[in-house]
Amino acid sequence: MAIPDTLAVRLINVVKDNELGGDFLMLGRQRWIGSRRKRSAALLEATIKERFPELTEEDFVNPANPYSERFFERLGFDQVDSMDISDFEDATIVHDLGDMVPKSLHKRFDVIYDGGTCEHVFDLPTAYRNIDRMLKPGGVLIGHSPCNNWINHGFYQITPEMVYGFWEKTLGYEVLECALQPLLPVYANRSVTTTNPNVTGVRPRLKGTLPDGPIILSYAVRKPMKAVRGGSQKVYQTDYQQRWSDSADPDVAAQ
């Protein structure tokens, strides 16, 4: 997996906007950088100039290998680890996310980055629960997951409903950002946000028009300082929960 220019910009902004740092874990060992195109390359260059005026893009590149540890170190993280199911890319932690993580990894990381791993894990609920276990209280998950026009890329396409229905509604995470990001460089500035079903009571609705081409769900969620009571409960879609709640209300049912 590689980090294309467009998503590198989103990573820089979410890290800087939320003053993130500390111990960092990437799921899979991400390469730096993926596709290079004129518009997205120019956007990345401009973002680096704005956010890190003392640095150039070359300062984010590890001269020894194509991987992205140097990039994340430049973003301000103290320790950068990677986790993978095997050691074929020399990840620092070898573990199958479909199996429970050992207690030695519980509450270990300030930030975890899923740059396109979890949709390939068949036991997705276990993978997400593992992420929750590995994050420190107040820690942040940053996710870049194929969301549309990625048929057969993985087992799943992750949607905004997962962000709001699982991370926010069930586990009590704070949603720092949730947007649909076109991956084609020509559409780098045309991300679209959605409504929050926990506020509206209906499924997320797009707040704009998505262009053609592959779409990435770009989101960041912060773990609460104290675990939410019932956070291990079963997970349901937010709008169905609203309907069940409404039907149980005698005043609503009588209408």
C-alpha positions as CSV (number, residue, x, y, z in Angstrom):
1,M,0.0,0.0,0.0
2,A,1.1,3.5,-0.8
3,I,0.0,7.0,0.3
4,P,-1.0,9.0,-2.7
5,D,-0.5,12.8,-2.7
6,T,-4.2,13.6,-2.1
7,L,-4.3,11.4,1.1
8,A,-0.9,12.7,2.2
9,V,-2.5,16.1,2.3
10,R,-5.4,14.9,4.4
11,L,-3.0,13.2,6.8
12,I,-0.9,16.3,7.2
13,N,-4.0,18.5,7.8
14,V,-5.7,16.2,10.3
15,V,-2.5,15.7,12.3
16,K,-1.7,19.4,12.4
17,D,-5.3,20.6,13.0
18,N,-5.7,18.3,16.0
19,E,-2.1,18.6,17.3
20,L,-1.5,14.8,17.2
21,G,1.7,13.2,18.3
22,G,3.2,10.5,20.5
23,D,3.3,6.8,19.6
24,F,2.0,5.9,16.1
25,L,1.0,2.7,14.5
26,M,0.3,2.1,10.8
27,L,-1.7,-1.0,9.8
28,G,0.3,-2.5,7.0
29,R,3.6,-0.9,6.2
30,Q,2.7,2.1,4.0
31,R,4.9,3.2,1.2
32,W,5.6,6.8,0.5
33,I,4.4,8.1,-2.0
34,G,2.0,6.5,-4.5
35,S,0.8,8.0,-7.7
36,R,2.2,11.4,-8.7
37,R,0.1,13.7,-10.8
38,K,0.4,17.4,-11.5
39,R,-2.6,18.7,-9.6
40,S,-2.2,16.5,-6.5
41,A,1.6,16.9,-6.5
42,A,1.1,20.7,-6.5
43,L,-1.4,20.5,-3.7
44,L,1.0,18.4,-1.6
45,E,3.8,20.8,-2.3
46,A,1.6,23.8,-1.3
47,T,0.4,22.0,1.9
48,I,4.0,21.2,3.0
49,K,5.0,24.8,2.4
50,E,2.1,26.1,4.5
51,R,2.3,23.5,7.3
52,F,6.1,23.0,7.4
53,P,7.7,26.1,5.9
54,E,11.1,25.0,7.1
55,L,10.9,21.7,5.2
56,T,10.6,20.4,1.6
57,E,9.0,17.3,0.3
58,E,12.5,15.6,0.2
59,D,12.7,15.9,3.9
60,F,9.7,13.5,4.2
61,V,11.4,10.8,2.2
62,N,13.4,8.0,3.7
63,P,16.5,7.6,1.5
64,A,17.0,4.0,2.7
65,N,13.7,2.5,1.6
66,P,10.4,3.3,0.0
67,Y,8.4,3.2,3.2
68,S,6.7,6.0,5.1
69,E,8.3,6.0,8.6
70,R,10.2,9.2,7.9
71,F,7.0,10.9,6.7
72,F,5.2,10.2,9.9
73,E,8.2,11.2,12.0
74,R,8.3,14.5,10.2
75,L,4.6,15.0,11.1
76,G,5.7,14.9,14.7
77,F,5.4,11.4,16.0
78,D,7.9,10.1,18.5
79,Q,7.7,6.3,17.7
80,V,6.4,4.9,14.4
81,D,5.5,1.2,14.2
82,S,3.8,-0.9,11.6
83,M,1.6,-4.0,12.0
84,D,1.1,-6.7,9.4
85,I,-0.1,-10.3,9.2
86,S,3.4,-11.5,8.1
87,D,6.9,-10.1,8.1
88,F,7.1,-9.9,4.2
89,E,7.6,-6.1,4.4
90,D,9.5,-6.1,7.8
91,A,6.6,-4.7,9.9
92,T,7.7,-4.1,13.4
93,I,4.7,-6.0,14.8
94,V,3.5,-9.2,13.2
95,H,-0.1,-10.0,14.1
96,D,-3.3,-11.0,12.4
97,L,-5.9,-8.3,13.1
98,G,-8.6,-11.0,12.9
99,D,-7.2,-12.4,16.1
100,M,-7.3,-10.7,19.5
101,V,-4.3,-8.6,20.1
102,P,-2.2,-9.4,23.2
103,K,-2.5,-7.3,26.3
104,S,1.0,-6.0,25.7
105,L,-0.6,-3.9,22.9
106,H,-3.5,-2.6,24.8
107,K,-3.6,1.2,25.2
108,R,-0.2,1.5,23.6
109,F,-0.7,4.0,20.8
110,D,-1.7,7.6,20.6
111,V,-2.6,7.4,16.9
112,I,-3.4,4.4,14.6
113,Y,-3.6,4.8,10.8
114,D,-5.7,2.5,8.7
115,G,-4.5,3.4,5.2
116,G,-6.5,0.6,3.5
117,T,-6.0,-2.5,5.6
118,C,-9.2,-3.3,7.5
119,E,-11.3,-3.8,4.4
120,H,-9.1,-6.8,3.6
121,V,-9.7,-8.4,7.1
122,F,-12.6,-10.8,6.9
123,D,-13.3,-10.6,10.6
124,L,-13.8,-6.8,10.5
125,P,-15.5,-6.4,13.9
126,T,-12.5,-8.1,15.6
127,A,-10.1,-5.8,13.7
128,Y,-12.0,-2.7,14.8
129,R,-12.3,-3.9,18.4
130,N,-8.5,-4.5,18.3
131,I,-7.9,-0.9,17.2
132,D,-10.0,0.3,20.1
133,R,-8.0,-1.9,22.5
134,M,-4.7,-0.6,21.2
135,L,-5.5,3.1,21.4
136,K,-4.8,5.0,24.5
137,P,-7.7,6.9,26.1
138,G,-7.9,10.1,24.0
139,G,-6.1,8.4,21.1
140,V,-7.1,8.9,17.5
141,L,-7.8,6.5,14.6
142,I,-7.2,8.0,11.2
143,G,-8.8,6.0,8.4
144,H,-8.5,6.0,4.6
145,S,-10.8,3.3,3.3
146,P,-12.1,2.6,-0.2
147,C,-15.8,3.6,-0.2
148,N,-17.1,3.7,-3.7
149,N,-16.2,2.4,-7.2
150,W,-13.7,-0.1,-5.7
151,I,-15.5,-3.4,-6.6
152,N,-13.6,-6.5,-5.5
153,H,-10.8,-4.4,-3.9
154,G,-11.4,-6.1,-0.6
155,F,-14.0,-7.9,1.4
156,Y,-15.8,-4.6,2.4
157,Q,-16.3,-1.0,1.4
158,I,-16.3,1.2,4.5
159,T,-19.0,3.9,4.7
160,P,-19.8,7.0,6.8
161,E,-22.4,4.9,8.6
162,M,-19.6,2.9,10.1
163,V,-18.0,6.0,11.4
164,Y,-21.1,7.3,13.0
165,G,-22.9,4.0,13.8
166,F,-19.9,2.1,15.3
167,W,-17.2,4.6,16.4
168,E,-19.4,7.4,17.5
169,K,-22.8,5.8,18.5
170,T,-21.5,2.5,20.0
171,L,-18.0,3.4,21.4
172,G,-18.5,7.0,22.1
173,Y,-15.7,8.3,19.9
174,E,-15.6,11.9,18.9
175,V,-15.7,12.4,15.1
176,L,-13.0,14.8,14.2
177,E,-13.6,14.5,10.4
178,C,-15.6,12.4,8.0
179,A,-15.5,13.1,4.3
180,L,-15.6,11.3,1.0
181,Q,-12.4,12.1,-0.9
182,P,-12.1,11.5,-4.7
183,L,-8.8,9.9,-5.3
184,L,-8.2,11.2,-8.9
185,P,-5.9,14.1,-8.7
186,V,-8.2,16.3,-10.9
187,Y,-10.8,16.1,-8.1
188,A,-8.4,16.6,-5.2
189,N,-10.3,19.6,-3.9
190,R,-13.8,18.2,-4.3
191,S,-14.3,16.2,-1.0
192,V,-17.9,15.8,0.1
193,T,-19.1,15.5,3.7
194,T,-22.3,13.9,5.0
195,T,-25.0,14.5,7.6
196,N,-24.6,12.8,11.0
197,P,-27.3,10.1,11.5
198,N,-27.0,10.4,15.2
199,V,-28.3,14.0,14.9
200,T,-30.8,13.6,12.0
201,G,-32.2,10.2,12.8
202,V,-31.8,9.1,9.1
203,R,-28.9,7.6,7.2
204,P,-26.0,9.8,6.2
205,R,-26.9,12.1,3.3
206,L,-24.3,13.6,1.0
207,K,-23.8,17.3,1.3
208,G,-22.7,17.7,-2.3
209,T,-22.1,15.8,-5.5
210,L,-19.4,13.2,-5.9
211,P,-17.5,13.1,-9.2
212,D,-16.9,10.0,-11.1
213,G,-14.0,7.7,-10.2
214,P,-12.8,6.0,-7.0
215,I,-13.7,7.5,-3.7
216,I,-11.9,7.2,-0.4
217,L,-13.6,7.5,3.0
218,S,-11.3,9.8,5.0
219,Y,-12.1,10.0,8.7
220,A,-10.6,10.6,12.1
221,V,-12.2,9.7,15.4
222,R,-11.0,10.2,19.0
223,K,-11.3,7.6,21.7
224,P,-13.1,8.9,24.9
225,M,-11.0,9.2,28.1
226,K,-13.5,6.8,29.8
227,A,-15.0,3.8,28.0
228,V,-18.7,4.2,27.2
229,R,-20.9,1.9,29.2
230,G,-22.3,-0.8,26.9
231,G,-19.6,-0.2,24.3
232,S,-19.2,-3.9,23.8
233,Q,-22.8,-4.3,22.9
234,K,-24.1,-5.3,19.4
235,V,-23.9,-2.7,16.7
236,Y,-27.0,-1.6,14.7
237,Q,-27.4,1.0,12.0
238,T,-28.4,4.3,13.4
239,D,-31.6,4.9,11.5
240,Y,-33.0,1.5,12.4
241,Q,-32.3,2.3,16.1
242,Q,-34.2,5.5,15.6
243,R,-37.2,3.7,14.1
244,W,-37.2,1.1,16.9
245,S,-37.1,3.9,19.4
246,D,-39.9,5.8,17.7
247,S,-42.1,2.7,17.5
248,A,-41.7,2.1,21.2
249,D,-43.0,5.6,22.0
250,P,-46.8,5.4,22.4
251,D,-47.2,9.0,21.2
252,V,-45.3,8.2,18.0
253,A,-47.0,4.9,17.5
254,A,-50.4,6.4,17.8
255,Q,-49.8,8.8,15.0
